[in-house]
Amino acid sequence: MNIDICMNTHYPNGFDPDVFALTDIEKVFGPDDAAWQFLKWNPDYGDAYRQLREEQSEAKALEGILSYIEKPHSEMIACAHDISCRERFGIAAWLDPNCERLPALKNPGDSWFFPLRRVDQQDSVLVLRKQGQRPEKLDWYPWRTVHETPFGYGSVITPGLNLPHPKVQKKKEHKPRLVSVAFDCSIPPDGQLLALEALARKHREYWNDRICTTKTSTPFIEPMGWRDIFRPADYIRCDWSRTVSIDALGPIRKQIDQCRVELEGIYRNLDKEYQDLRKKQPNVDEGKLFRHFGERFPMPKPRRGYEPAPESNRYLKALLLIAERVPPDAFRAASIDAENPGLARTIAEEMGVFREKASPPEWLEVFVEGMRDTHLRRAKNLVNYFYAWLVHAQVSFVSDKERKKSDAT
């Protein structure tokens, strides 16, 4: 943490007005890249990586992981056959924390954080067996699943003998080919909707040359247990989950947008219930009970009548600058501010936002006032587990408005 605390002295009042501005590369970071910027400071992830680094990767497993990376080299991955990273941290492979950003993947639709995006598919073979039917006898059975890779979805799985795709002379009239998945509504739906859209498009490729499409399909969002697609007993909190079905041969993006409206409403209602509970029980563990962050990272506002922070500044970037300066052991503290007295001030000095006998602009003064009780805690939570929220909610360093404009372009 050898940062020059006087780096901003050439600005008026000695404070850089763009102290939390994005670098050129951060401006093009997507949500996955933003999440990685915090996860790579996680001490548990770093310890696990260094321990596994000493083990020899199984050649076949390593080759399988590297085959998805655009410019692979074996040194970036530790112990390729150990897949506990997916369950513990939601990342597809043990990537070196020294990587400045996520290596590009060959398939644009794939994701290093696919384990966080993924949704449970309906198992077509299991459904057939429940009905007492042999899957290999029903090539036209409407339910299908898609092979999952560590980074995304592969090819459609055909039940039974996996016979060659039959050629047809004329498409059949439209019949819905539903893609049914289980959604976790205790987290923002954006990441899961990306996975559902990718899954539906894989199914569409399979059926498109055999059955006509339609423009009038309507998605279904139902409780768990609907039509016995998913069993409520398989989910710890089935009241937080929903069965979502869309027609792969209908207008996929339109259906996704329709699902978004309803699923966001369900998430907000569950979130309100959680916030009401926290008012009654202030010590409720927000990380374990409900995966909530609570805001989309606006810069703290100064008091009325004072100039706000310049638009170039991003609060999420400020939290990253804090995370980069937190000692590894402090991330494990139950109460980071209480167990590390003076840390907030030290970091503020190193960031160049606080100096004795200096008058910062009002917006920066308000920011510094929140260092100990707010920003330090949020930076710690982002490193420990809320980086996953960035993937779930598809939040990046740029503002929502800028990101939507970029997506539209």
C-alpha positions as CSV (number, residue, x, y, z in Angstrom):
1,M,0.0,0.0,0.0
2,N,2.8,2.4,-0.9
3,I,0.6,5.0,-2.5
4,D,1.8,8.6,-2.8
5,I,-0.7,10.4,-0.6
6,C,0.3,13.7,-2.2
7,M,-0.6,12.7,-5.7
8,N,-3.4,15.1,-5.9
9,T,-1.7,18.3,-4.7
10,H,-1.6,19.9,-8.2
11,Y,-5.4,20.2,-8.2
12,P,-7.3,23.1,-6.6
13,N,-7.6,22.6,-2.9
14,G,-5.2,19.6,-3.4
15,F,-8.0,17.1,-4.3
16,D,-8.4,15.4,-7.7
17,P,-12.0,16.0,-9.0
18,D,-11.7,12.8,-11.0
19,V,-10.3,10.6,-8.2
20,F,-12.9,7.9,-8.8
21,A,-13.0,8.1,-12.6
22,L,-12.7,5.0,-14.7
23,T,-9.7,4.1,-16.8
24,D,-10.2,3.4,-20.5
25,I,-10.2,-0.3,-19.9
26,E,-12.7,-0.1,-17.0
27,K,-15.1,1.7,-19.2
28,V,-15.5,-1.4,-21.4
29,F,-15.7,-3.8,-18.4
30,G,-18.8,-5.9,-18.4
31,P,-20.5,-7.2,-15.2
32,D,-18.3,-10.3,-15.2
33,D,-15.1,-8.3,-15.4
34,A,-16.4,-6.0,-12.6
35,A,-17.1,-9.0,-10.4
36,W,-13.6,-10.4,-11.0
37,Q,-12.0,-7.1,-9.9
38,F,-13.4,-7.8,-6.4
39,L,-13.2,-11.6,-6.3
40,K,-9.5,-11.6,-7.0
41,W,-8.9,-9.8,-3.7
42,N,-10.8,-12.4,-1.8
43,P,-8.2,-14.0,0.6
44,D,-10.0,-17.4,0.7
45,Y,-10.0,-17.5,-3.1
46,G,-6.3,-16.5,-3.1
47,D,-5.3,-19.1,-0.5
48,A,-7.2,-21.9,-2.3
49,Y,-5.6,-20.9,-5.6
50,R,-2.1,-20.9,-4.2
51,Q,-2.6,-24.3,-2.5
52,L,-4.0,-25.9,-5.7
53,R,-1.3,-24.3,-7.7
54,E,1.1,-26.8,-6.2
55,E,-0.9,-29.8,-7.6
56,Q,-0.5,-31.2,-11.1
57,S,-3.5,-30.6,-13.3
58,E,-5.0,-33.6,-15.1
59,A,-4.0,-33.1,-18.8
60,K,-7.5,-33.8,-20.1
61,A,-9.2,-31.5,-17.6
62,L,-6.7,-28.7,-18.3
63,E,-7.1,-29.1,-22.1
64,G,-10.9,-29.0,-21.7
65,I,-10.8,-25.7,-19.7
66,L,-8.2,-24.0,-22.1
67,S,-10.3,-25.0,-25.1
68,Y,-12.9,-22.3,-24.2
69,I,-10.3,-19.5,-23.9
70,E,-9.4,-17.4,-26.8
71,K,-5.6,-17.0,-26.0
72,P,-5.0,-19.8,-23.5
73,H,-1.8,-20.7,-21.7
74,S,-1.5,-23.4,-19.0
75,E,-0.1,-21.1,-16.3
76,M,-3.3,-19.1,-15.9
77,I,-5.3,-22.1,-14.5
78,A,-4.6,-24.1,-11.3
79,C,-5.7,-27.7,-10.7
80,A,-8.1,-27.9,-13.6
81,H,-9.8,-31.0,-12.4
82,D,-10.7,-29.4,-9.1
83,I,-14.2,-27.9,-9.7
84,S,-14.9,-26.7,-6.2
85,C,-14.3,-23.1,-7.4
86,R,-17.8,-23.3,-9.1
87,E,-19.6,-24.1,-5.9
88,R,-17.5,-22.0,-3.5
89,F,-16.9,-18.9,-5.6
90,G,-19.2,-19.2,-8.7
91,I,-16.3,-19.0,-11.2
92,A,-15.8,-21.6,-13.9
93,A,-12.1,-22.4,-13.2
94,W,-9.3,-21.5,-10.8
95,L,-8.0,-18.4,-12.5
96,D,-4.8,-16.7,-11.4
97,P,-5.7,-13.7,-9.1
98,N,-2.9,-11.8,-10.8
99,C,-4.9,-11.7,-14.1
100,E,-5.9,-8.0,-14.5
101,R,-9.1,-8.9,-16.3
102,L,-10.9,-12.0,-17.3
103,P,-9.3,-13.7,-20.4
104,A,-11.6,-13.5,-23.4
105,L,-13.6,-16.6,-24.3
106,K,-14.0,-18.0,-27.8
107,N,-17.8,-18.0,-27.6
108,P,-19.2,-14.5,-26.9
109,G,-22.2,-16.0,-25.1
110,D,-20.0,-17.9,-22.6
111,S,-19.1,-16.5,-19.2
112,W,-16.4,-17.1,-16.5
113,F,-19.3,-16.7,-14.0
114,F,-21.7,-19.1,-15.8
115,P,-22.0,-21.1,-12.5
116,L,-23.7,-17.9,-11.0
117,R,-25.8,-17.3,-14.1
118,R,-27.0,-20.8,-14.8
119,V,-30.5,-22.0,-14.3
120,D,-31.8,-25.5,-13.6
121,Q,-33.2,-27.1,-16.8
122,Q,-36.0,-29.6,-17.0
123,D,-34.5,-33.0,-17.4
124,S,-36.4,-34.5,-20.5
125,V,-35.3,-38.1,-19.9
126,L,-36.4,-37.9,-16.2
127,V,-39.8,-36.6,-17.3
128,L,-40.2,-39.4,-19.8
129,R,-39.3,-42.1,-17.3
130,K,-41.9,-40.7,-14.9
131,Q,-44.4,-41.1,-17.6
132,G,-43.3,-44.7,-18.1
133,Q,-42.0,-44.0,-21.7
134,R,-38.7,-45.0,-23.3
135,P,-36.9,-41.8,-24.4
136,E,-35.3,-43.4,-27.5
137,K,-38.7,-44.1,-28.9
138,L,-39.8,-40.5,-29.0
139,D,-37.7,-38.4,-31.3
140,W,-40.4,-35.7,-31.4
141,Y,-40.9,-35.3,-27.7
142,P,-41.0,-31.6,-27.1
143,W,-38.8,-31.3,-24.0
144,R,-35.0,-31.1,-24.5
145,T,-32.0,-30.2,-22.4
146,V,-28.7,-28.7,-23.4
147,H,-25.3,-29.9,-22.5
148,E,-23.6,-27.6,-20.0
149,T,-20.0,-26.6,-20.1
150,P,-18.2,-24.8,-17.2
151,F,-18.6,-21.6,-19.2
152,G,-22.1,-21.9,-20.8
153,Y,-24.3,-24.1,-23.0
154,G,-23.2,-26.5,-25.7
155,S,-25.3,-28.7,-28.0
156,V,-28.9,-30.0,-27.5
157,I,-29.1,-33.4,-25.9
158,T,-31.4,-35.8,-27.7
159,P,-32.8,-38.6,-25.5
160,G,-31.9,-42.2,-26.1
161,L,-29.6,-43.3,-28.9
162,N,-28.7,-39.7,-30.0
163,L,-29.6,-40.6,-33.6
164,P,-28.6,-38.2,-36.5
165,H,-30.9,-35.2,-37.0
166,P,-33.6,-36.3,-39.5
167,K,-34.1,-34.2,-42.6
168,V,-37.6,-33.0,-43.4
169,Q,-39.0,-31.8,-46.7
170,K,-41.6,-29.4,-45.2
171,K,-41.8,-27.8,-41.8
172,K,-44.6,-28.8,-39.5
173,E,-47.1,-26.2,-38.3
174,H,-46.1,-24.5,-35.1
175,K,-46.3,-26.3,-31.8
176,P,-44.7,-24.8,-28.7
177,R,-41.3,-26.2,-27.8
178,L,-41.1,-25.0,-24.3
179,V,-37.8,-24.4,-22.4
180,S,-38.6,-24.7,-18.7
181,V,-36.1,-23.7,-16.0
182,A,-36.1,-22.9,-12.3
183,F,-35.5,-19.3,-11.3
184,D,-34.1,-18.2,-7.9
185,C,-36.1,-15.0,-7.2
186,S,-34.1,-14.1,-4.1
187,I,-31.5,-12.5,-6.4
188,P,-31.9,-10.0,-9.2
189,P,-33.1,-12.0,-12.4
190,D,-30.8,-10.3,-15.0
191,G,-28.0,-12.9,-15.0
192,Q,-30.5,-15.8,-15.0
193,L,-32.4,-14.2,-17.9
194,L,-29.2,-14.1,-19.9
195,A,-28.8,-17.8,-19.3
196,L,-32.4,-18.5,-20.2
197,E,-32.1,-16.6,-23.5
198,A,-29.0,-18.5,-24.5
199,L,-30.6,-21.7,-23.6
200,A,-33.7,-20.9,-25.6
201,R,-31.7,-20.0,-28.7
202,K,-29.9,-23.4,-28.5
203,H,-33.3,-25.1,-28.6
204,R,-34.4,-22.9,-31.4
205,E,-31.4,-23.9,-33.5
206,Y,-32.4,-27.5,-33.0
207,W,-36.1,-27.2,-33.9
208,N,-36.0,-24.3,-36.4
209,D,-35.6,-26.4,-39.6
210,R,-38.4,-28.8,-38.6
211,I,-41.2,-26.7,-37.1
212,C,-42.6,-23.3,-38.0
213,T,-42.0,-20.3,-35.7
214,T,-44.6,-17.9,-34.3
215,K,-44.8,-14.3,-33.1
216,T,-47.5,-14.8,-30.5
217,S,-46.0,-17.0,-27.7
218,T,-46.5,-16.0,-24.1
219,P,-44.2,-17.2,-21.3
220,F,-45.3,-18.9,-18.1
221,I,-44.1,-18.0,-14.6
222,E,-45.5,-20.4,-12.1
223,P,-44.8,-21.6,-8.5
224,M,-42.5,-24.6,-8.0
225,G,-44.4,-27.9,-8.6
226,W,-46.3,-26.5,-11.6
227,R,-47.0,-29.5,-13.9
228,D,-44.5,-31.5,-11.9
229,I,-41.6,-29.9,-13.9
230,F,-39.6,-29.3,-10.8
231,R,-40.2,-30.8,-7.4
232,P,-40.5,-28.2,-4.5
233,A,-38.7,-30.6,-2.2
234,D,-35.5,-30.2,-4.3
235,Y,-35.3,-26.5,-3.3
236,I,-34.4,-25.2,0.1
237,R,-36.8,-22.3,-0.2
238,C,-39.3,-23.2,-2.9
239,D,-41.3,-19.9,-2.1
240,W,-38.2,-18.1,-3.4
241,S,-38.2,-20.1,-6.7
242,R,-40.4,-20.1,-9.8
243,T,-40.8,-22.3,-12.8
244,V,-40.3,-20.2,-16.0
245,S,-41.2,-21.6,-19.4
246,I,-40.8,-19.9,-22.8
247,D,-41.4,-21.1,-26.3
248,A,-38.1,-21.6,-28.2
249,L,-40.0,-21.1,-31.5
250,G,-41.6,-17.9,-30.4
251,P,-40.2,-14.4,-30.1
252,I,-37.4,-15.1,-27.6
253,R,-36.4,-11.6,-26.7
254,K,-40.0,-10.4,-26.3
255,Q,-40.7,-13.3,-24.0
256,I,-37.5,-12.6,-22.0
257,D,-38.6,-9.0,-21.6
258,Q,-42.1,-10.1,-20.4
259,C,-40.4,-12.5,-17.9
260,R,-38.2,-9.7,-16.7
261,V,-41.1,-7.5,-15.6
262,E,-42.8,-10.2,-13.5
263,L,-39.6,-11.6,-12.1
264,E,-38.3,-8.2,-11.1
265,G,-41.6,-7.6,-9.3
266,I,-41.2,-10.9,-7.4
267,Y,-37.7,-10.0,-6.4
268,R,-38.7,-6.6,-5.2
269,N,-41.5,-8.1,-3.1
270,L,-39.2,-10.6,-1.5
271,D,-36.6,-7.9,-1.0
272,K,-39.1,-5.7,0.8
273,E,-40.0,-8.6,3.1
274,Y,-36.3,-9.0,3.9
275,Q,-35.9,-5.3,4.6
276,D,-39.0,-5.3,6.9
277,L,-37.5,-8.3,8.8
278,R,-34.2,-6.4,9.2
279,K,-36.0,-3.5,10.9
280,K,-37.3,-6.0,13.5
281,Q,-34.1,-8.0,13.7
282,P,-31.1,-5.6,12.9
283,N,-28.5,-8.4,13.3
284,V,-29.9,-10.7,10.6
285,D,-27.1,-11.9,8.4
286,E,-27.8,-10.4,5.0
287,G,-25.3,-12.6,3.3
288,K,-26.9,-15.9,4.4
289,L,-30.6,-15.0,4.7
290,F,-31.1,-13.0,1.6
291,R,-28.7,-12.1,-1.2
292,H,-29.3,-8.4,-1.3
293,F,-27.1,-5.3,-1.8
294,G,-29.7,-2.7,-1.9
295,E,-28.6,-0.1,-4.4
296,R,-27.0,0.3,-7.8
297,F,-24.0,2.2,-6.5
298,P,-24.7,5.9,-6.9
299,M,-22.1,8.3,-5.6
300,P,-23.0,9.7,-2.1
301,K,-24.7,13.1,-2.5
302,P,-23.6,16.2,-0.7
303,R,-25.9,18.4,1.3
304,R,-28.4,20.6,-0.6
305,G,-26.8,23.6,-2.2
306,Y,-23.4,22.0,-2.8
307,E,-22.0,20.7,-6.1
308,P,-22.2,16.9,-6.5
309,A,-19.3,14.8,-7.6
310,P,-18.2,15.2,-11.2
311,E,-20.0,12.8,-13.5
312,S,-16.7,11.0,-14.2
313,N,-16.6,9.5,-10.8
314,R,-18.1,6.1,-10.1
315,Y,-19.0,4.8,-6.6
316,L,-18.2,1.2,-7.6
317,K,-14.7,2.3,-8.6
318,A,-14.3,4.0,-5.3
319,L,-15.2,0.7,-3.5
320,L,-12.6,-1.1,-5.7
321,L,-9.9,1.4,-4.7
322,I,-10.8,0.7,-1.1
323,A,-10.7,-3.1,-1.6
324,E,-7.3,-2.9,-3.2
325,R,-5.9,-1.3,0.0
326,V,-7.5,-3.5,2.6
327,P,-5.1,-5.9,4.3
328,P,-6.0,-9.5,3.5
329,D,-6.7,-10.4,7.2
330,A,-9.2,-7.5,7.5
331,F,-11.5,-9.1,5.0
332,R,-12.0,-12.0,7.5
333,A,-13.0,-9.6,10.3
334,A,-16.5,-10.0,11.6
335,S,-16.7,-6.2,11.9
336,I,-14.1,-4.7,9.7
337,D,-14.3,-1.2,11.2
338,A,-14.4,-2.2,14.8
339,E,-11.5,-4.7,14.5
340,N,-9.3,-2.4,12.5
341,P,-9.3,1.0,14.1
342,G,-7.8,3.7,12.0
343,L,-8.0,1.6,8.7
344,A,-10.6,3.8,7.1
345,R,-8.6,7.0,7.7
346,T,-5.4,5.3,6.4
347,I,-7.1,4.2,3.2
348,A,-8.6,7.6,2.7
349,E,-5.2,9.2,3.0
350,E,-3.7,6.6,0.6
351,M,-6.5,7.3,-1.9
352,G,-5.7,11.0,-1.7
353,V,-9.2,12.0,-0.5
354,F,-8.2,13.1,3.0
355,R,-5.4,15.2,4.5
356,E,-5.0,17.1,7.7
357,K,-5.8,20.8,7.6
358,A,-7.1,20.6,4.0
359,S,-10.6,21.5,2.8
360,P,-12.0,19.0,0.3
361,P,-15.0,19.8,-1.9
362,E,-18.3,19.1,-0.2
363,W,-19.0,15.9,-2.1
364,L,-15.6,14.4,-1.2
365,E,-16.1,15.4,2.4
366,V,-19.4,13.6,2.5
367,F,-17.6,10.5,1.0
368,V,-14.9,10.6,3.6
369,E,-17.4,10.8,6.4
370,G,-18.9,7.5,5.3
371,M,-15.6,5.6,5.0
372,R,-15.6,3.9,8.3
373,D,-19.3,2.9,8.7
374,T,-20.4,2.5,5.0
375,H,-17.7,2.3,2.3
376,L,-15.2,0.1,4.1
377,R,-17.9,-2.4,5.0
378,R,-19.4,-2.5,1.5
379,A,-16.0,-3.0,-0.1
380,K,-15.4,-5.9,2.2
381,N,-18.7,-7.5,1.4
382,L,-18.1,-7.1,-2.3
383,V,-14.8,-8.9,-2.0
384,N,-16.2,-11.7,0.2
385,Y,-19.5,-12.5,-1.5
386,F,-21.4,-9.6,-3.1
387,Y,-19.3,-9.7,-6.2
388,A,-21.8,-12.3,-7.2
389,W,-24.6,-9.7,-6.9
390,L,-22.8,-7.8,-9.7
391,V,-23.3,-10.9,-11.9
392,H,-26.8,-11.5,-10.8
393,A,-27.9,-7.9,-11.4
394,Q,-25.6,-7.4,-14.4
395,V,-24.0,-4.3,-12.9
396,S,-20.7,-2.9,-14.3
397,F,-18.6,0.1,-13.5
398,V,-20.4,2.3,-16.0
399,S,-23.9,3.6,-15.1
400,D,-27.0,1.7,-16.0
401,K,-27.9,4.5,-18.5
402,E,-24.5,4.3,-20.2
403,R,-24.6,0.5,-20.3
404,K,-28.1,0.4,-21.9
405,K,-26.9,2.9,-24.5
406,S,-23.8,0.8,-25.2
407,D,-25.9,-2.4,-25.5
408,A,-28.3,-0.7,-27.9
409,T,-25.4,0.4,-30.1
